[in-house]
Amino acid sequence: MSRPSDRNVRFHACRNDDEWTWTAAVGIAGALRRRLAEGGDRPLRARLLLSGGTTPAPVFRALSQAPLDWERVDIGLVDERWLLPSDSESNAHLVQTHLLRNYAAAARFETLTRAGRPIEAAVADANLRAHQPADVVVLGMGGDGHTASLFPRMHGLQQALASPTPYVAVDATGCPGAGPWQRRISLTPAGLAPAATRILLLHGVDKRQVFERALAGTDPREMPVRIAFTTPGAPLDVYWCA
């Protein structure tokens, strides 16, 4: 299998699960540490956006052990299903369970949903918080080439890709990769663009093959993961193991 080296991508191939977990966690922690050090005598805050799914949990657990000044770290979400943060199927629950412990328990966590708020108000709140742009964005990718909650050929995908706002509400009806969760909130390319660090976590041979197909083209409507390396700005660091 060839090594992806096209476009604005740095590919880190790891030999096993442990190496992948810790290499990715160290990469995220290092990016946060650099941001926190930028303020000198006037300490800055760092903003970290995380994705859900089954892949990142071990990386989150390892990251929780990084001795950072977590009290100055704001953690948000790349996307969320239209579920309450307490729902075990929500991305918020994944972060709360696997990251917000050990040192990272001191971080400030911002969910995208909360009880009693319609989706339009939740998106407005997310865009208000995004006035502090993301410093580090950790993305995932589905087997259909989706990233965040941007799915191939999703209704309204072109509008989401072109949105000037960091977050939008999406309707993933008819998209197999969305499962039963059709109403969602998603980061857009506009929300990704300011981040100084972009990271994509991949696991498995099948996912690598999907990503290599993504690298062979440019149209994010076909494979939305392409926004990770076609959106102007920082290079994309991909952490992968079989």
Buried (B, 14 or more C-beta within 10 A) or exposed (E): EEEBEEBBBEBBBBEEEEBBBBBBBBBBBBBBBBBBEEEEEEEEBBBBBBBBBEBBBBBBBBBBEBEBBBEBBBBBBBBBBBBBBEBEEBBBBBBBEBBBEBBBEEBBBBBBBEEEEEBEEBBBBBBEBBEEBBBBBBBBBBEBBBBBBBBBEBBBBEEBBEBEBBBBBBBBEEBEBBEEBBBBBBBBBBBBBBBBBBBBBBBEEEBBEBBBEBBEEEEBEBBBBBBBBBBEBBEBBBBBBB
